[in-house]
Amino acid sequence: MDKIKLGIIGIGNMGSVHAVSLIEGNIPELELTAVADIRESRRRWAKEQLPNNVQIFSDGDSLMEDGCCDAVLIAVPHYDHPRFVINAFAHGLHAMCEKPAGVYTLQVRKMNEAAAKTDRVFGMMFNQRTNPVYRKIYEMVHSQKYGALKRVNWIITDWYRTQAYYNSGGWRATWAGEGGGVLINQCPHNLDLLQWICGMPAKVHAFCHIGKWHDIEVEDDVTAYMEFPNGATGVFVTTTGDAPGTNRLEITLEKGKIVCENNVLRFYELDCSEREYCFTTPEGFRPPAGHWTEIVTEGENLQHTGVLRAFAANILRGEPLVANGEEGINGLALSNAMYLSGWLGKTVELPIDENLFLEKLNELRANSKMKEVQEITFNTEGTYGSGGKP
Ligand SMILES: NC(=O)c1ccc[n+]([C@@H]2O[C@H](COP(=O)([O-])OP(=O)(O)OC[C@H]3O[C@@H](n4cnc5c(N)ncnc54)[C@H](O)[C@@H]3O)[C@@H](O)[C@H]2O)c1
């Protein structure tokens, strides 16, 4: 077999971008053989835009039952990700899951249990992990060359969205349909990168402001304080309401400081470890010496294409995935912790009480108002990576 037959479940904003990319031949080892969508308007789009040999189904389950695919890409609203991934494995299919892995960790734990029992490939669409600047930061932090983590601050406020965006789908920005706001929709990439690079915090205290900048029932403005097991601290700030927004990630290590702003990576390397210097120098005010360098990274920023190429290469030849599906639970555990902290108004320890989280989420879902809207599928080209790059 030199091509994997792929079906896409959900051809809204994201699924249709994947479909077009596949028919343009950007992922040579994946062949689009089927798509599914419950909306008639999207199936009409598929009939008009996709080649005749791509089968069109009116729901994801019948696509999987048909046997026309070796693998599926799940691009439906988040609550349904675990259900479809579990069903894919039950049909012997490989699965690529759009972010986030799900809405609450209890459901994602079931998905990971199913993944552990199958030999099928399971990948997560964490496309920002293909960005060479984040890969470089990961390598610098994990090399231990610059000592332990002291602090991480990420201001990631360039996820600007308008009211028209929130009005474009009935499920969007509702507890019942989406399960949250900026943390669950825009930030899964950042929260995944944060835990991938720095590890999981031990404690979180977050302030999640509901509908601060938009007419929505979920949060669109968050500030979270984190404490890591080694005592390092961090602050994560995000919103969909700032214009212009900021994307600035600062990581302070014992022997230097990494600053990544708008995809430009700089490093201040200290001549010695600050921890050692602090207790050995006779100086009172002068910080340890060091110098700034701009780090030029190598490699293409392939984003979704890179994730899908690696997915096919993993199925065909066992080459590494960009992100293993089972890792999806980590970033979600972080956002679940931020929500729970906000709801309880206090610091929470990780792992959080997952049953309590679901109980609180279900209370919000019970009072949630799914909107009656005119569904719109936007042209989202170039909007998927905050920081101005696709
Ligand atoms: N990786 C990224 O950069 C990225 C970017 C945008 C969205 N996403 C993710 O993709 C997912 C979809 O987001 P979107 O913006 O495309 O939403 P969307 O509402 O535009 O599209 C979702 C589609 O799924 C269809 N659908 C729902 N239930 C279905 C079912 N049972 N069977 C078949 N089709 C079904 C809907 O009709 C809709 O067309 C979300 O989980 C989102 O987080 C990822």
The ligand as a Gaussian input file, in Angstrom:
#p B3LYP/6-31G(d) Opt

LIG

0 1
 N       -6.230000      22.774000      13.977000
 C       -6.739000      23.945000      13.705000
 O       -6.028000      24.865000      13.331000
 C       -8.235000      24.143000      13.789000
 C       -8.811000      25.325000      13.285000
 C      -10.206000      25.469000      13.323000
 C      -10.988000      24.479000      13.889000
 N      -10.389000      23.371000      14.415000
 C      -11.213000      22.334000      15.051000
 O      -12.010000      21.688000      14.078000
 C      -13.278000      21.335000      14.642000
 C      -14.398000      21.894000      13.768000
 O      -14.312000      23.313000      13.801000
 P      -14.911000      24.192000      12.595000
 O      -14.512000      25.581000      12.847000
 O      -14.573000      23.547000      11.301000
 O      -16.466000      24.020000      12.899000
 P      -17.668000      24.045000      11.837000
 O      -18.919000      24.165000      12.630000
 O      -17.385000      25.032000      10.756000
 O      -17.580000      22.576000      11.193000
 C      -17.955000      21.390000      11.870000
 C      -18.736000      20.549000      10.886000
 O      -19.021000      19.267000      11.471000
 C      -20.305000      18.881000      10.998000
 N      -20.814000      17.811000      11.874000
 C      -21.281000      17.911000      13.131000
 N      -21.642000      16.697000      13.598000
 C      -21.385000      15.808000      12.604000
 C      -21.554000      14.395000      12.471000
 N      -22.074000      13.662000      13.457000
 N      -21.172000      13.804000      11.307000
 C      -20.674000      14.556000      10.283000
 N      -20.528000      15.903000      10.351000
 C      -20.859000      16.522000      11.504000
 C      -21.111000      20.163000      11.055000
 O      -22.266000      20.107000      10.269000
 C      -20.093000      21.173000      10.529000
 O      -20.178000      21.358000       9.128000
 C      -13.311000      21.908000      16.059000
 O      -13.073000      20.901000      17.005000
 C      -12.190000      22.920000      16.053000
 O      -11.556000      23.079000      17.302000
 C       -9.053000      23.189000      14.346000

